[in-house]
């Protein structure tokens, strides 16, 4: 699948997996993901982004230990 330069999601993202998939669809060099959502969905997105950050940190630590 070719990379897109703009991905627009209506209604936020229900899970971390869906967030990562949406970001992956905007994989063109200057690709952007735009979300149109309610304030409640924005709060949920903040929690998902926090989870994603924690997961990235764990993966980096695992990669360092595995070498």
C-alpha positions as CSV (number, residue, x, y, z in Angstrom):
1,X,0.0,0.0,0.0
2,X,1.3,3.4,-0.9
3,X,1.9,6.0,1.8
4,X,-0.7,8.8,2.2
5,X,0.2,12.4,2.9
6,X,-3.0,13.1,4.9
7,X,-5.2,10.8,7.0
8,X,-8.3,12.1,8.6
9,X,-10.2,10.1,11.3
10,X,-13.6,11.1,12.5
11,X,-14.4,10.2,16.1
12,X,-11.0,9.7,17.6
13,X,-9.4,6.3,18.2
14,X,-10.9,3.5,20.3
15,X,-7.6,1.7,21.0
16,X,-3.8,2.0,20.9
17,X,-3.7,-0.5,18.1
18,X,-6.0,1.6,16.0
19,X,-4.0,4.8,16.8
20,X,-0.8,3.1,15.6
21,X,-2.5,1.8,12.5
22,X,-3.8,5.3,11.7
23,X,-0.4,6.8,12.1
24,X,1.1,4.1,9.9
25,X,-1.3,5.0,7.1
26,X,0.1,8.6,7.0
27,X,3.5,7.2,6.1
28,X,4.4,9.6,3.3
29,X,7.5,11.6,4.1
30,X,5.5,14.6,5.2
31,X,2.4,12.6,6.1
32,X,0.0,13.9,8.7
33,X,-2.7,12.3,10.8
34,X,-5.7,14.6,11.7
35,X,-8.3,13.6,14.2
36,X,-11.7,15.2,14.6
37,X,-13.2,14.3,18.0
38,X,-15.1,15.4,21.1
39,X,-13.4,16.6,24.3
40,X,-14.0,13.2,25.9
41,X,-12.4,11.5,22.9
42,X,-9.4,13.9,23.2
43,X,-9.0,12.8,26.9
44,X,-9.0,9.2,25.8
45,X,-6.4,10.0,23.0
46,X,-4.1,11.6,25.6
47,X,-4.2,8.3,27.6
48,X,-3.5,6.3,24.5
49,X,-0.5,8.5,23.6
50,X,0.8,8.1,27.2
51,X,0.5,4.3,26.8
52,X,2.3,4.5,23.4
53,X,5.1,6.4,25.0
54,X,5.4,3.8,27.8
55,X,5.4,1.0,25.3
56,X,8.1,2.7,23.2
57,X,10.2,3.0,26.4
58,X,9.8,-0.7,27.3
59,X,10.7,-1.7,23.7
60,X,13.8,0.4,23.7
61,X,14.9,-1.0,27.1
62,X,14.2,-4.5,25.8
63,X,16.2,-3.9,22.7
64,X,19.2,-2.6,24.7
65,X,19.1,-5.7,27.1
66,X,18.7,-8.2,24.2
67,X,21.9,-7.0,22.5
